[in-house]
Amino acid sequence: MTHDIHIIGGGLAGSEAAWQLAQRGYRVRLSEMRGSGDTTPAHHTEGLAELVCSNSFRSDDDEKNAVGLLHHEMRRLDSLIMRAGETARVPAGSAMAVDRNAFSVEVERTLAAHPNVTIVRERIDALPADGPTIVATGPLTAQSLAQSIVAATGQDRLAFFDAIAPIVHRESIDMDICWIQSRWNKRNSASNEEGDYINCPMTKDEYLAFHQGLMDGEKTEFREWEKDTPYFEGCMPIEVMASRGVDTLRYGPMKPVGLDDPRTACPEFPQGRWPYAVVQLRQDNKLGTLWNMVGFQTKLKYGAQIELFRTIPGLQNAEFARLGGLHRNTFLNSPLVLDRELRLRNASHIRFAGQVTGCEGYVESAAIGLMAGLMAANELAGRDWQGPPRTSAFGALLSHITGDAEAETYQPMNVNFGLFPPLHDVKKKQRKEAYTSRAKSDFGAWIEQAMLVPA
């Protein structure tokens, strides 16, 4: 055998697992379908760890936010995804956003240069019959391999739709109408600068016309077998949100609170007034030439998107680097088919990692890949696995995936404080800080005491 472990899938989870194992001296064969002549409905490149939906890793606040806490824990374990994210970072307020291309290039460069990693461009059509394996093929697993997984698990796979937001060329945005500001004038924790978002203001009439356009716009037709597939609540197409009520968007991605339109400045409001609604765009690459329409994932057809989105004030001449799209995601009913170490219950040489396990989000996917890598390294070294504390972000997410969730209603989940053991003796306003403080203390103690194979 030319490798110690086979990893199938070179997305965020597979790349992170490969890094953790390689750093601990194990030889990794990393198989990636893209580049072999195959691709997926959502990917555009052959690069490892390509970001499809958004360029944001969400909040980097490790004091009050669960995903920021997960960032912190990943950095404690020398995460490749966090390393590459810092290298490719672009301004995004208190969030962590990256230049997609630079991020993917950095992940692939790092792994390709590692003496213990062999990257092979190949499609794997069936689960290996033996040998340590991590399957990290993501939510767009190829049909042949997906059928092999279904056969192995004895459970039909679940599915949901995940939507992609459009990207606009910066030079085509009318800055005489738009302005740059972060909500509540929050400063970027890294650059200490204000104004990481471009804001497009709407009057009531403009908003109502836009809302009606979403309702009336021509949308993607679903195949018969797709019609009953539920959406993931955290990545809802904008027109589906709009269908829930005329003001739903004004309390979601188009909320105007904390954004002062300087064109409405007056003696009483020297900074300006809040518009009726706002469309926000977030920087998508380091050069600042591409901007992502925040929360505007959509299933509108391309022609309808262009026509409608150019009615947004400031985007009347918008040129789109990418229009919104929709793809079907697949995931395991993990509480039923995986054990507490992410192993297939009826084929323990196979572990699963990333979004195919039913976690949701870039960071969560990479985090489960990191844990799968550590678990596999300990197993290869003949050590018992002692999992991270349930009070940590890692522990809470793993527990949800591997048995704590209700199998009958299992759906993809972002990390959130609702997954953590509750704190009843802390005031509500102080609870988030209490969760993170407890997690950091317990996680630090776990790193010191756990029998992890050293990197």
Secondary structure, DSSP 8 states (H G I E B T S, - for coil): ---SEEEE--SHHHHHHHHHHHHTT--EEEEESBTTTB--SS--S--TT---S-SEEEE--TTT-HHHHHHHHHHHTT-HHHHHHHHTEE--TTEEEE-HHHHHHHHHHHHHT-TTEEEEE----S--SSS-EEE--GGG--HHHHHHHHHHHSS--EEEEEEE--EEEGGGS-TTT-EE--GGG---TTT--S--EEEEEE-HHHHHHHHHHHHHS-B----GGGTT--B-GGG--HHHHHTT-TTTGGGTTT--TT--BGGG--SS-TT-B--SEEEEEEE-STTS-EEEETT----B-HHHHHHHHTTSTT-TT--EEE--EEEEEEE--HHHHB-TTSEETTEEEEEE-GGGGTB-SHHHHHHHHHHHHHHHHHHHTT-------TTSHHHHHHHIIIIIS-GGG---B---GGGS----SS-GGGHHHHHHHHHHHHHHHHHHHS-----
